[in-house]
Amino acid sequence: MNSGQESQTTLLLCSRESDSVLALQAEVFRDSGYAVIAAASHDEVHEHIENTDFDIVVLNHTISFADRKALARKMKSRNASSGVLVLHHSGALGNPYVDLAVDSRSGVNAMLHAVKRVKGMLHARQHHVNGSEGKYVVVADMNRNYCYVTDPVCELLGYDRAMLLELRIDDIVAGSTAVADPLFQEFVAEGKQSGKITLRHRSGKLIDVKYQAVVASDGCTIARWEPLGEVNTN
């Protein structure tokens, strides 16, 4: 394990009950250098959320869907810049407050990779600290993986946030990699790009947007969209 490297990230690991699973998951994260507070009872979880600033809240698979949604919503209302990770294979479905979901049965490496990805998302959010940059803002990495999107982007494309953050630019650009790859390579070489492109809604409907994109000094790529015509994705 890479102990010590992640010590500045504090996790709140929440479970429905205090058991061996909670203890094991907490040790996995601690052994990798994360500061972990594990909470099981309803009152204990809510007390921690109310009184402590956590970088990431981890909701494990023992928590019901209704409780996961309520806790994620509470965490985001308390601190919108925090991350929410669910250790359940379908933990992001129907829950717009979740940033990422991973099946804990996939193993230790999958859980640790998921936390690392959420950390990347938190970093990407620094590029959109307020609404002055526009409604439709997306941030992606150099592998064309989305790591941050604003709520209007989710609505425009028909995805819950965590579902969209599992996708790459190629997945939502009409024409897929054949269109996205040469444009992206040119964009990275130039450091900025603007133009028009066609996106694919989750339903398959095509959406035309104008975009302006820049490569940030930290390697993040930031694009601002302006939908062309009436926004109606029903």
CORVEN-V623450 format. One line per field, one symbol per residue. ss: DSSP state (A for helix, B for strand, O for the rest). psi: psi as a letter, one per 30 degrees, with the letter a starting at -180 (. if undefined). A space follows every 50 residues. Layout:
ss=???
psi=???
This chain:
ss=OOOOOOOOOBBBBBOOOOOAAAAAAAAAAAAOOOBBBBBOOAAAAAAAAA AOOOOBBBBOOOOOAAAAAAAAAAAAAAOOOOBBBBOOOOOOOOOOOOOB BOOAAAOAAAAAAAAAAAAAAAAAAAAOOOAAAOOBBBBBOOOOBBBBBO AAAAAAAOOOAAAAOOOBAAAABOOAAAAAAAAAAAAAAAOBBBBBBBBB OOOOOBBBBBBBBBBOOOOOBBBBBBBOOOOOOO
psi=kikffgffkkkjjklfljaeeeeeeeeeeefggkkkkkkeleeeeeeeee fkjkekkjjlffkleeeeeeeeeeeeeejfflkjkkikfgffkgjffkek kkjfffleeeeeeeeeeeeeeeeefffifagfflejkkklafggkkfkkl efeeeefgkleeeeffllefffkkfbeeeeeeeeeeeeefflklaklklj leffkkkklklkkljlfgfkkkkkljkkakjjg.
